[in-house]
Amino acid sequence: QLTDNIQQILRRHVFDNRGDLASVHAFPAISQQFTEMLYQRAAGRLAEQDWVDWIGNLVGQGLSPKTAVAITDELYYRLEAMGRQEADFARRYRQDFLNTYMEARQQIIVVDHEGIHKSLMATLEKRIEKEQTLRAALEREQSLALRRAEALAAVAQINLEIAAAADEETLLQTAVTLTNRHFQLYHTHIYLLDEAGQQLVLTASAGEAARQLLDQNHAIPLSSEESLAVRAAQMRQALVVHDTRAGTGFLPNPLMTATRSAVAAPLLSRGQLFGVLNVQSDQPNRFTEDDVNIQAALAVQVATALYNARSLEQTKLLTASLEKQLEEINALQRAMTHQGWQAFITAKDRPVQGYKFAGNKARPLSRQELAAAEWPPLSAITQTGNGGAAVLPITARGAAIGALAVRHPSGEALDSEQRRLLADISSSVADALERARLFEEAELSRERAERALAETQRRTEELSIINKIVTELGASLDMQTSMQIVADGLAEALGVEQVRVTLVDESKENLTIMAEHYNPDKTESALGMKIPLAGNELTQEVMRRRKAVQITDIEHDSRVGPVRDMLLTQGVEQIFVLPMLSGNKVIGTVGVDILEKDQTLSADQMQLAETIVSQAATAVQSSRLFTQIEKRAAELAAINAISEAASSHLDLTTLAETIVPVLEQTFHTKTMYIAYYDEQSQLITFPYYYSYEGGRSYLPPRTPDEQGGFTGQIVKSGQPILFIPSATDFEEAVREARQQGGYLDSSGVSRPTSYLGAPMVVGNKVVGVIALNTHDDAKPFDQADQQLLMTLAGTVGVAVQNARLFAETEKRAAELAIINSISEAASAQLELDVLIETVGLRLYETFKTQDLYISLYDEKTGVITFPFLYVRDQGLQELADTALDREDSGFTGKIIRNKKPILATIKAREDIQEQGGYIYAEGAEPPAFVYLGVPMLVGDEIMGVIGMNESLAIRRLNESDQELLLTLAGTVGVAIQNARLFVETEERAEELAVINQVAEVVAQQLDMEQLFTAVHEQIQRAVVNDTFYFAIYNKEKDQFDFPYFFDEERKYNIAPMPFNPDLEIGRVFTSGKPIIINRTPEQQKAKEKEIKKKLLGKGKPPTNIIFVPLRIGSEIIGVLSAQNYQFREYTLSDQTLLGGIANHVAVALENIRLFTETQKRAERERLVNEINQKIQSTTSVESALQVAVQELGKAFGAKHTAVQLSFASKKGRKNGSNSSSEKRGVTSEN
C-alpha cells in the first residue's frame, strides 16, 4: 500500500519532475525503490554512501523538490500513525532525506553552470554549420529551378510539335523522339492499351533498341505486376524506380541491359487511360521528384493530343458515313421507282408500251418492236449516228423509265436549243407518266379494297359466328357444355339440322358422343353413345389423314359400316366428318349430317366448319387444362397446407395430426398411416395409424427388417410403392401383397383396391413414410397420385427433419442445462456421499431409465463399490461391493479395465455372456434391455462407472445418450476426484493438527507415564480404538515391555512378552513397516476359534488392528498399536497419522531417557562433590572414614554402611595371602 501511495504521488507531480521521472513508465520501479530503501534504512542495513548515491541518482533522474517533500511527508505520516518509535524514525528519515537531497541538487546546479559555456559554444558552432547547409541547399534549389525551367520548355516544345502532327502514328513517334533527345535519355517508349484492355502494346519507341522492339511487336500483359509500366497503368499515377538492380519492381528487357533507372507515367485524358509513357536512363538515381512530375505532365499532354487526333479522325469517318447513307437513300429511291414501273407494266397485259409519230400520225409501238430496237445507254441525249435519231432518257425520280427519240427531217443533228427543248419535254413527259402511273395504281388499289371489303364482310360474318362460339366457350369450362356450344353453333353457321361431337376416351378404343344438335321430331338422341374405333373405317381414315372426309352414298359406302343403320334411320343423305386436332393428335371428331338431298357444303362453309372445329379442339384442351389446373391447384393447396402445418409445428406428433386432414381431403381416403424412421435406433414409429375398420389405433415400433412390410421396403430403398392387386377377392389381394413383402389393411372391406406409400426423403436419407389405402369401389391410386404424394412427403420430410433438428437443438440445450446443473451440483458439494447422491438423482431425473447406478473404483485395493443405485418404482437401493478381478464385476469391471463405454443390446442370456456381462440369477430369460455404461475418467485415471439399464419395450438407448452420459461422467469424475482430494486434504490437515498437538504435548512431557496418557488422549480424537498400547523393546532381555496398555476404558499392567519374529509385533519391529489387519465377519469367527486362551476386555479378538514402528532415525525402539472390536476399518490415512505420531513419541521417549540419565548423572556428581568436600574438610583418617560412611549411607538410603581399610604386608601380597594384613574400619547404622 505504501508503494502504491508513492506511485500516486509521482503521478500527481508528473509535470513537476523532469528526465526519467517525467514518464509514468518509471513510476513502479521508483516507488518500489523508495519502499525498499525505507526498510533497509530502518533496519540499519543501508551504508551511508549507498544512501547518498541513491538520492543523488533520484536528483539526476529529475526528482523535483516538490515531489521529494510530498513523498517524505507521506512516509512520515504513515510511520507516525504506527507508534512513537516509528514516529521518531520517520522524523529522522525525512530530515536526512531532504538534507541529502538538497546537497545533491546543489552539486548538480554547480555542474550545470560549468556546462552552460560549453553548451553556448556548441550552439554557435551548430548555427554556423546550419547556415552553411542552408546556403548549399539554396544553391541546389537554384540549380533545380533552372533544370526545371529547361524541362518545362522542352515539354512546351514537344507539345507544339505533337499538336502539329498529321496522324496518330506521327504524333506518338514525334513525342518519344523529342522526349528522348531533349531529356538525354537512354530509351523512351509509348505503350497503348489494346482494344481488349488486356495488355500494353509498344506503339512508339526511341533509343538504341527502338526499331528491334517495334519489329518484335513488343507488348506487356497487364497481369505482369513486376512491370513498372503495368503498375503505373493500374494505379493511374507516375512511378519511379531509382535503381533497377537494387531490388524488385522492374521488369528488365534483354534488349535494354544498360537501363539503371526508369519512370512510367499513365497517358490520361478526360478520365480515359490510353497507355503509358515510359522513359529510361542508363544512370542510377537519374530521376528526381521534379523529373517524375515533368514526365507525368508530358504524359498528360501526349494523352490530350492523342485524344484530339482520334476525335478528328472519328469526325471524318462520321461525315463519310453520312454521305454514303445519303447516296444509299437516293439509290433506294431510284430502285423503288424502277421497281414501281416494272410492277405497273407487268401488273396487267399492256400490248402498247410506246408511241411513234411519223407522217403527221401517231401510232402505238408494241412490246416486240421496242424489244427489237437497239437503244443506247439512257444517260443523256445521244445521237445514234449521221442522220440518226437523237435519244433522250425519260427519268422519273432519278430512274430511267423510258426514252424519247427524235429525228430531224433533214437528218441533221439537233442543235443546242433543240436539245434543251427536248430535255424540257422529256422532263414534262416523265412527270406526266409518273402521275398517270400513280393514279392508275390508286384505281387498282380501290378495286382491290372493294373486293377485300366484300371478303371482309363475309369473313366478319364468319368471325361473328366464330366469336360467338368462342365467347360462349370461353365462359364455360365444363366439357359437356363446351361441346354442346360447338354443336349448336356449327349447326347454325352451316344451316344444317344435325351435328354430333365425339371425343376419344382414355382407353383410346372408343369414341363417346359428348354433344349433339338434332331435331327430336325426326331422330332420337345418341348422347353418351360409345362408337368403337375397331372396324370403323370412316373414323380411322379421318384420324389417319387428319383431314375432313365426305360421305355422299351412305347406303353403299363401306366406310360407315358400324353406324350405317343409325344414319339411314335418321334420314342422313350426306355426312361430313371433321377431325378435332390438338397439335398433331386427333382427340375427337365432329360429324355434320345433311338431311336434305339437294343440300351440300361449299368450300367456304367447310373452311368455316374447320375453324369452328379447331375452336372446339381448343375448348377441349382448355377444359382438360382447366381440370388439370384445378387438380394442380388442389395439389398446390394441399402442398401449401402441409407446408404451413409443417412450418408451424415442431412437434412430430402434432405435425402428423395436422397433415392428416389435408391428406384425407386431397386423396379422398381416411385409411392411412404416417411413420417416422430414426436411423440411429433403426426404429420405425407410427404417430398416426388409421385402419378401415378399427379407426385410429396404436401400432408398435419396429425395424425395417422386422415386420417392416411395404414400409420397411420404402425405408430401405427410398422409392415409392404403388400396389394395385389384380385379384378382386380381398384374401387373394392380401396374399398377393404378402408375396411382394407387404401387408394390406383389409379388415371390414370387400376388397382392397390399392396401396400407395411414399418416402419422406431429405437429401439422400429417408426420415419417414406416408402411406394410403383405397377399398371397395374407390378408384385405385395412379401415377399422378404417386407423384403428388411424393411431393407432399418431401415437404413433410423437410418438416420432420426441421422438427428433429429443433428437438435435437432443444435436447442439446437441455443437455447443456443438465451438464451445467450437474456441474453446479458437483462443484457445490465436497462431501463425497452427498455429492454422489445429489448427482445420481439428477442423472436419474435426466435419463429416467429402469435403473441407474454409480460405482467407485479403488485402484489400490481393486475394490468396486456402489454408493448409488436407483431403481424405477423402488427408489434408492443397495448393491454389494465387488472386486475388479471377480466374475460378478460384469460390464462395470469391463469398462474399468478397458476405460471405454459399453452400449449393449441384450435380447437373450447368451448376449450378456458374449458381451462381457454377468448373469446374477439363473433360470428364466431376462427381459430384452439395453445397457449403457461409461467410465468416469480424469486424465488417464478412472474414478468409477455410471451405468444404466432400460427395457427395449420402453426405450432404446443410443449413441446420443452415450455421448451425453460420457460428458456428464467426465464432469462427475472431476467432482469425485475433487471431493476425494478435499477429504484427503481435510484428513491430512486433521492428521497434521493431531500430530502437531501430539508434538506439543510430547514436547511438554518428561514423564513417560504422562507422555503415554497424553498421546493416547490425542489419538482417541482422530482414530477409533478400543485397545491401545506401546510395546518397548528391551534389548538386554530380548523382550517387549508394555509401559502403557489400554483396553476397553481401563489400563492394564501387562507382563513383558519375549520377542517373537513370527508375531505381527515382531514383524513390524524387524521390518520397520506398519501392518493393517481388517477382518471380515467370517475371518473374525475363524480367529475366535483359533484363540484358546482367555482374552481381555470383551473376551474376543479385535476386528481391526494397526501396528506402526517407533522409529528414531534408522533404529526401531518399539511398536505402537491401535485396535477395535467394531469392524471399523483402518486406512492408509490412519497408518500415516499413527506413523507420524509414533515418530514424535519415539523421539520423546529418547528425550525422556536422556533427560533421566542426565538427571541421575548430575545428582550423582552432586553427591560425590558434596561428600568429597565433607571428607576433605576432615583432619584425621577416622573422621574422614566416618564422614564417608555417613554420607554414603544417606546417599544410598542404606540401613547399614561400612568402610574398611586393609593394609597387606609386602610378603603377604607377594604370596597372595591376607593372613598377615591389618584391618581398620568404620561402620554406620542408619
Secondary structure, DSSP 8 states (H G I E B T S, - for coil): -HHHHHHHHHHHTTTT--GGGGSGGGHHHHHHHHHHHHHHHHHT-S-HHHHHHHHHHHHHTT--HHHHHHHHHHHHHHHHTT-HHHHHHHHHHHHHHHHHHHHHHHHHHHHHHHHHHHHHHHHHHHHHHHHHHHHHHHHHHHHHHHHHHHHHHHHHHHHHHHHT-SSHHHHHHHHHHHHHHHTT-SEEEEEEE-TTSSEEEEEEEEETTHHHHHHTT-EEETT-TT-HHHHHHHHTS-EEES-TTSSSS----TT-TT--EEEEEEEEETTEEEEEEEEEESSTT---HHHHHHHHHHHHHHHHHHHHHHHHHHHHHHHHHHHHHHHHHHHHHHHHHHHHHHHHHHHS--SEEEEEEETTEEEEEEHHHHHHS----TTS-EE-STT--EEEEEEETTEEEEEEEE--TT-----HHHHHHHHHHHHHHHHHHHHHHHHHHHHHHHHHHHHHHHHHHHHHHHHHHHHHHHHHHHH---HHHHHHHHHHHHHHHHT-SEEEEEEE-TTSSEEEEEEEE--TTT----TT-EEESTT-HHHHHHHHH-S-EEES-TTT-GGGGGGHHHHHHTT-SEEEEEEEEETTEEEEEEEEEE-STT----HHHHHHHHHHHHHHHHHHHHHHHHHHHHHHHHHHHHHHHHHHHHHH---HHHHHHHHHHHHHHHHT---EEEEEEETTTTEEEEEEEEETTTEE-----B-TTSS-HHHHHHHHH---EEE--S-SSHHHHHHHHHHTT-----TT-S-EEEEEEEEEEETTEEEEEEEEEEETTS----HHHHHHHHHHHHHHHHHHHHHHHHHHHHHHHHHHHHHHHHHHHHHH--SHHHHHHHHHHHHHHHH--SEEEEEEEETTTTEEEEEEEEETTTEE-----EETTSGGGHHHHHHHHHT--EEEEESSHHHHHHTT----S-SS----EEEEEEEEEETTEEEEEEEEEEETTT----HHHHHHHHHHHHHHHHHHHHHHHHHHHHHHHHHHHHHHHHHHHHHH---HHHHHHHHHHHHHHHS--SEEEEEEEETTTTEEEEEEEEETTEE--EEEEE--TTSHHHHHHHH---EEEE--HHHHHHHHHH--S--STTTS--SEEEEEEEEETTEEEEEEEEEESS-----HHHHHHHHHHHHHHHHHHHHHHHHHHHHHHHHHHHHHHHHHHHHHT--SHHHHHHHHHHHHHHHHT-SEEEEEEEE--HHHHHHT--TT-EEEEEEEE-
